[in-house]
Amino acid sequence: MDWTAGAGRLTLEVRSIAPEAQTLRVVINGESRDEIALADHEWHVLDYALSEGSDPALGPRVELWADPPYEPGGGDGRRLGVMTRGLAWAE
């Protein structure tokens, strides 16, 4: 099933778990769409109109870039961005 077929909007929630503030950059289909300052650990609702131009076989390409990434430490070795939930595609 193609969840993105006919989608004209994207809605999702994001949350930072980093101990310091992060800047989240949202890129949709290669176009930088938003920069959000995440200075708390609350959930933030993001909503975007989708433009034409995504590959019909793949649907829209959504990238979330967190700066700085969160590194948990303690030998964990991961570089984390932000938490996401509630991703929804709408007409």
C-alpha positions in Angstrom: 0.0 0.0 0.0 1.3 3.5 -0.9 0.6 5.7 2.1 1.8 8.8 0.3 -0.3 8.4 -2.9 -2.2 11.7 -3.5 -0.7 13.3 -0.4 -0.8 17.0 -0.4 0.3 17.5 3.3 2.7 16.0 5.8 2.2 16.3 9.5 4.5 15.0 12.2 5.6 15.6 15.7 9.2 16.0 16.8 10.9 16.2 20.2 14.5 16.7 21.2 16.1 14.6 24.0 19.4 16.4 23.8 20.6 18.2 27.0 21.3 21.3 25.0 19.2 23.2 22.4 19.1 21.8 18.9 18.2 23.3 15.5 16.1 21.0 13.3 16.3 21.5 9.6 13.4 20.0 7.5 14.2 19.1 3.9 11.4 17.8 1.6 12.3 16.6 -1.9 15.7 18.3 -1.7 14.2 21.7 -0.7 15.0 23.2 2.7 11.6 23.9 4.1 12.0 24.9 7.8 14.5 25.5 10.6 13.1 25.0 14.1 14.8 25.8 17.4 14.2 22.9 19.9 15.2 24.3 23.3 12.9 22.1 25.4 11.8 18.5 25.6 8.2 19.1 24.5 6.6 17.6 21.4 6.2 20.1 18.5 3.7 19.6 15.7 5.1 20.3 12.2 2.8 20.7 9.1 3.9 21.1 5.5 2.2 21.4 2.1 3.8 19.0 -0.3 4.7 20.2 -3.8 4.9 18.1 -6.9 8.2 16.7 -7.9 8.7 13.6 -5.8 9.3 10.3 -7.5 5.9 8.6 -7.8 7.5 5.2 -7.1 9.1 6.4 -3.9 6.8 9.2 -2.7 8.1 12.4 -1.0 11.6 12.3 0.5 11.7 13.8 4.0 15.0 14.5 5.8 15.4 15.8 9.3 18.8 17.2 10.2 19.5 17.9 13.9 22.4 20.3 14.8 24.1 19.4 17.0 23.3 15.7 17.0 22.9 14.1 20.4 25.6 11.7 21.5 24.5 9.7 24.5 28.0 8.9 25.6 29.1 6.1 27.9 30.6 4.1 25.0 27.2 4.1 23.2 28.7 5.5 20.0 25.4 6.6 18.4 24.7 10.1 17.0 21.0 10.8 17.4 18.7 13.4 15.9 15.2 13.9 17.3 12.3 11.7 18.2 9.3 11.5 15.9 5.7 10.4 16.1 2.4 10.9 14.6 3.6 11.0 11.0 0.5 11.4 8.7 0.0 12.0 5.0 -3.2 13.9 4.0 -4.8 15.0 0.7 
